[in-house]
């Protein structure tokens, strides 16, 4: 009980000091507004595109689908079918159902999960390593996933196998990073970062080798396009494995977010307050890595999300991880979904999402750096 009180007091001292420096944030109001923003962007993404669907038809399709799904569950359980209540007359073309439920809805779910996972991963790494310039690819997971996807494409695998290979090689790269870091125990955190840089460089070189030996007319364009990132091939079957991984990891990080406040004090202070630093760091790093791997294997390499979104969240709700993690989830989903909508609507051919996130992410980061320069000291 005494240790818990000490931790809470330490958290309060950190946040109180930052508030005295002029950092006062509307916490709950900010997250509520961000939730509304995510809903608005999601609704807009359903009817905006190369095949536009009017909002009224989208609403009818969604309500009809949900009611039919719920009616099917009730019929399966009770054997009763209330047809008058659970059905809406289909006055729209059948292609609209395909566009909304078969194409856009799975894609929106995948993009929101990827954006939320990458944002929370970046926020977690920045807290654990106490460095505001750390991103979700620091441990080599993105480079490892690139090797897995490139190998799968080179061997002619289908889209599902490309995802599995990318996920497996992403975890392999992180495992190699941890194995190297265990050899040197003088400064575990620093060695872990350096090991991630080494492993990332090695796997990047392997990806370049695969691209060099790939057929320049068939395989090489596919590998290059995947590495630039895209959610254009997402289907309901490809997004289903991603859902439990990201949601479970998000829940774990949310439950442990108060410990991230204590970790910002440093290892010695956290240990004195009763925190098992190594165990806490391992759990949150594993969760962040799994979310990054899941996002990369579905959407390819996507830059800047894990770097800039946590800073956006801090500007909206402040540095307290109890609110900042939630804000990162909401902003990450809305931000990446907005970028994806731009990619598939600006020109007739879909733009790889990493191009848009990089072009827009760099100036956004510079603006945030200027506006929040007082908080980086």
N, C-alpha and C positions, 0 to 999 in steps of 0.2 A: 504494500500500500504506500509506504514511504517512497519507494523508488518511482512509482507511478506519479506521485505528487511532484517529485523532483523533475521528472521528464516534462510534465505539463508546465511547471514553472520555467524550465529552460526554454521551452517553445514560446511561452509568453514573453520572456525577456527578448528573444530574437525578434519577434514580431513587433513588440513594443518599441524597440530601438529603431526599427525600420519605419514604423509609423511616425515616430518623432522626427525622422528625417524628411517628412512630408509625404510619405507613401500611404495614403488613406484610400481604401478601395471598397466599393459597394459589393460585397462578396456574394451573398445570396441573390441579390437583384441582378448582378452580372451574369451568374450562371443561368438564371431563369431567362434572361434576354438571349443568351447564347443558345439555349434549348429551342427557343422560338425561331432563332435564325437558322438552326439546323433543319427544323421542320419546313420552313419556307423554301430553303434551297432544295430540299428533297422533293417537295411538291413541284417546284419549278422544273427540276430535272426530269420529271415524269412526262411533261408535255412539250418540253423544248427539245428540238433535234432536227435532223435532216428530214424526218417524217413527222411534222408537228401534229399533235393531237390537242384539240381544244380542252380546256380545263373541265368543262361539264362532262364530256365523254370520259375523261380520266377518272373523275369522281364516280361516275356510274360503273365503270369497269371495276374499280377498287371495291366499292360497296357490294357489287354483285358477286365478285370473287370471294370476298370475306364471308358473305352470307351463305353462299353455296358451300364453302369449306366448313363453316360452323354447322350448317344443316346436315352435311354428310357425316360429321362426327356424331351429332345427335341421332341420326338415323342408324349409324353403326352400333351405337350403345343401346338405344331403346327400341329400334325397329320402327320408329314413327318418322314420318316425313311430312312436315308442315309446308306444303308447296306454296301456299299463298304468301307466307311470310318470308320463306327462304329463297324466293326467286324474284328476279327483276326482268321484265321483258327486254330481250336483246334487240334494241333498235339501232345498234351501231354495227359496222362491218366487222367480220371475224378477224381481219388483220389487226384491228385495234387491240383486241385481246392479246394477240401475239406480241405486238410492239410493247404493250404495257407490262404484261406478266412474264412473257418469255424472254424479252430483251432488256428492257430498262429497269424493271424491279430487281432482278438478280444483280445487275451491274451496280445499281445504287447501293444495295446492301453490301456488296464487296468493297466498293469505294469508301463507304462510311467506316466499315470495319478496318480497312487498311489505313485510312487517315487517322482514325482514333488510336489504332495500335502503334503506328509510327510516332505519333505525337507523344503518347504516354511513354513509349520507349525512350525517346529523346529526353523527356523530362526526368525520367528515372536515371538515365546515365549521367545527365548533368548534375543531379543531386548526389549520386553515389560517388562520382569522380570529382565533385566540387569544382566543375569547370563549365562555364556557360557556353563554350564553343564546342562541346562534345555533341555528337549526333548518334543516331541509332546504328550506324555502320561501324562504330569504333572497334568492335571485337571481330570484324571480318565476316560477319554473317552475310552481308550483301555480296561480297566478292565470292564467298563459297557458293551461294545460291546461283550466281552467274555461271560458275563452272558446271554445276549440276544441270542447269537448263541448257547450256551449250552442248554438253555431252548428249543429253536426251534428244535435242534437235538434230545433232550430227548423226545419231543412230536411228533417226526416223521414228521416234516415239510419238504417241498422240499427246493431246494437250494435258490430259490428266496425269500421264507419266512424266511430262515435263514439270508439272507442279511438284510431284512426289520427289523427283530427282533434285529439284532446286531446294526443296525443304530439307532433304536428307544431307545434301552437301553444305547447306548453310549451317546446320547443326554440327556437321563434321568440322567445319572451319572454327566454330566457337569452341568445340572440344579440344582442337589442337591449340587454340589460344590459351585455354585454361591449363592444358598439360605443360606448355612451355613456361607459363607463369609460376607453376608449382616448383620448378627447378630452382628458382631464385627467390628466396624468402626475405631478402633484406627490406624491400619496399613493395609489398604485394600489389598495391593499387597501381603504382607507376609501372611495374613490370608487366602487369596485365594489359595496360594501354600499349606499351611498346610491343608486347607479343601480338596484340591485335593488329598493329600496323605492319609487322613482319608477315603475319599470316595473310592479311589482306593483300599485301603486295605480291606474295607468292601465288595466291589464287588468281589475282588479276593477270599475272604473267601466263598462267595456265590457260585462262580464257583467251588471251591473245594468241597463244599457240593453237588452240582449237580453231579460232577464226582463220588463222593462217593456212591450216590444212583443209578447211571446209571447202566444198564446191562453191566457187564464186557466183554461180548462176542460180543455185537452188538453196543450199543450206546457209551460206553466209548471209544473204539478206534476211532470212528468218531469225538467225542468231542476233544480228545487229538490231533488228526491229524489237526483239524481245528485250534486249539490253536497254533500249531507250524507254521502255515502259509503256504498257497499254492495258486497258481493261476491255478492249474490244472483243475478246474471245471468251469473256466470262459467261458461264451458263449456271443454271441452278445446281447442276451436278458438281461443277467445279467450286462453287462457293460454299456448299454444305460442309465439307471438311474444315473449312476455315472458321466457321461460326463458333463451334465449341472451344477451339484453341484460343481465339482472341477474347471471347467473353470470359472464360475461366481465368485467364491471365489478368484481364482488366479488373475482375472482382478481387483477385488476390492483391494486386497493387493498391486498389482502393482501400482494402481492409488494412493495409500496412502503410498507408500514406503518412500517418502521423509519425512513424519511425523515420521517414525520410527527413522530416524536420530536425530530428535529433542527429541524424548522420551529417547534416550540414555543419554541425559543431566541430566535427573531427572525430577520429577514432578514439582517442584517449578520453575525451569528454563523454562520448556516447557510452563507452565501457563503464565509466564511473557512474553513469545513470542507470546501469543495469541492462543495457542493450547488448545482445550477442551480435557484435558487428559483423563477423564473418558469415554467420548464418543468415542474417538479414540481407547483407549484400548479395550473397549467393542466390537467395530466393528471388529478389527483385531483378537481378541480372538475368536469371533463367527465364523469368516471365517476359522481360523486355526482349530477350533474344527470340523466344518462341513467337511473340507477336510480330517482330520484324521479319522473321523467316516466313511466317504465314502470309504477310502482306507482300513480300517480294516474290514468293512463288506464284501468287495469283496475278499480280499487276506488273511484275518486272521491277527493274531498278527505278526508284522514285526518290529524287533528292530534295533536300531543303525542308521537308515537312518536319522531321524530327528536330531540326535545328531552330527554325523560326517560330513554330507554333507554341512551344513552351514559353518563349518570351512574350508572345501575344497574350497568353494566359496570365502571365505575371502582370502585364500592364492592365488587364481587366480586373482581376480579383486579388492581386497581390502575391507575395512569395509563400504564403501558407499553403503547404501541399494538401491540406485537407480540402481546400477549395480549388487549388491550382490544378490538381490531377483531373477533377471533374471538368474544369474549364478546358483543359487540354483535349479531353475526349470530345467535347462538343465542337471546339474550334477546329480540331484536326479533321473530324468528319465533314464539317461544313466547308472548310478550306479546300480539301482534296476533291470533294464533290463539285465545287465551283470550278476548279481547274479542269476536272474531267469533262464537265459540261462545255467549257470553252473549247477543249480539244476536239469534241465531236460535232461542234456547231459552227465554228468560225469559217472553215473552208469545207469543200466537198469531200476531200480525203481527210481521214482522221489524223490529227497531229499526235505524235508520241507525247505522253504526259510529262516525261522528265524534261522535255524541251520547255514546256510552258512553266512548270514549277521552277526551273532554273532562271528563265528570263524574268519572271515576275518575282521570284523569291529573293534574288540578289538585291534589287532596289528596296523591297520591303524590309529586308534585314538591315540595310544601311539606314533607312528611315527610323526603324526601331532602335538601332544603335545610337543614333543621334538623340532621340527623344528620351531614352532611358539611360543616358551616359552616367547620370548620378547614381544609379542603382547597381552599376557593375563594379564599383570599387569595394 
